[in-house]
């Protein structure tokens, strides 16, 4: 789920940068950002991605013999690495 998760993770980052992080003064928000439209797009995409990620991991976890304390961090890392690789400056 690493590569398909690029879009929802990026959308969550975009909302965070233009919303709460900008209000804290940590980032500068986009002056033309329309939060309502972005949220209408964000909610279905993130919901579908989270459901698909959960279902995939639910079925794989049954056959995996790794302990939960190892399996879950590895799943999160594999999901986030492609996004961070694409967002990293060259």
C-alpha positions as CSV (number, residue, x, y, z in Angstrom):
1,X,0.0,0.0,0.0
2,X,3.0,2.3,-0.1
3,X,2.6,3.7,-3.6
4,X,-1.2,4.0,-3.6
5,X,-0.9,5.8,-0.2
6,X,1.1,8.6,-1.8
7,X,-2.1,10.5,-2.7
8,X,-4.0,10.4,0.6
9,X,-0.9,11.1,2.7
10,X,0.0,14.0,0.5
11,X,-3.6,15.4,0.7
12,X,-3.4,15.1,4.5
13,X,-0.1,16.9,4.5
14,X,-1.5,19.6,2.3
15,X,-4.4,20.2,4.6
16,X,-2.2,20.3,7.6
17,X,0.2,22.8,6.0
18,X,-2.6,25.1,5.0
19,X,-4.6,24.7,8.1
20,X,-3.4,23.9,11.7
21,X,0.3,24.4,10.9
22,X,-0.3,27.7,9.3
23,X,-2.4,28.9,12.2
24,X,0.5,28.0,14.6
25,X,2.8,30.0,12.4
26,X,5.0,27.0,11.4
27,X,4.1,27.3,7.7
28,X,2.6,29.9,5.4
29,X,-0.8,29.0,4.0
30,X,-1.8,29.2,0.3
31,X,-3.8,32.5,0.0
32,X,-6.1,31.0,-2.7
33,X,-6.7,27.7,-0.9
34,X,-10.4,26.8,-0.7
35,X,-10.7,24.4,2.3
36,X,-14.3,23.3,1.5
37,X,-13.4,21.9,-1.9
38,X,-10.3,20.2,-0.7
39,X,-12.2,18.5,2.2
40,X,-14.8,17.2,-0.2
41,X,-12.1,15.6,-2.2
42,X,-10.0,14.5,0.9
43,X,-12.6,12.7,2.9
44,X,-13.6,10.0,0.3
45,X,-10.0,9.4,-0.8
46,X,-8.6,9.1,2.7
47,X,-11.6,6.9,3.8
48,X,-11.2,4.5,0.8
49,X,-7.5,4.3,1.3
50,X,-7.7,3.7,5.0
51,X,-10.3,1.0,4.4
52,X,-8.2,-0.7,1.7
53,X,-5.1,-0.5,3.9
54,X,-6.9,-2.0,6.8
55,X,-8.4,-4.8,4.8
56,X,-5.1,-5.7,3.2
57,X,-3.3,-5.7,6.5
58,X,-6.1,-7.7,8.2
59,X,-5.8,-10.5,5.8
60,X,-2.0,-10.5,5.6
61,X,-1.7,-10.4,9.4
62,X,-3.4,-13.7,9.7
63,X,-0.7,-15.5,7.7
64,X,2.2,-13.5,9.1
65,X,4.1,-14.9,12.0
66,X,5.8,-11.7,13.0
67,X,4.9,-10.2,16.3
68,X,2.4,-7.2,16.3
69,X,5.1,-4.9,17.8
70,X,7.2,-5.5,14.7
71,X,4.5,-5.9,12.1
72,X,2.6,-2.6,12.6
73,X,5.7,-0.3,12.6
74,X,6.9,-2.0,9.4
75,X,3.5,-1.6,7.8
76,X,3.5,2.1,8.6
77,X,7.0,2.6,7.4
78,X,6.4,0.8,4.1
79,X,3.3,3.0,3.6
80,X,5.1,6.3,4.3
81,X,8.5,5.7,2.6
82,X,7.3,6.3,-1.0
83,X,5.5,9.5,0.0
84,X,8.6,10.9,1.8
85,X,10.8,9.9,-1.1
86,X,8.6,11.8,-3.5
87,X,8.4,14.8,-1.2
88,X,12.1,15.0,-0.5
89,X,14.0,17.8,-2.2
90,X,16.4,16.6,-4.9
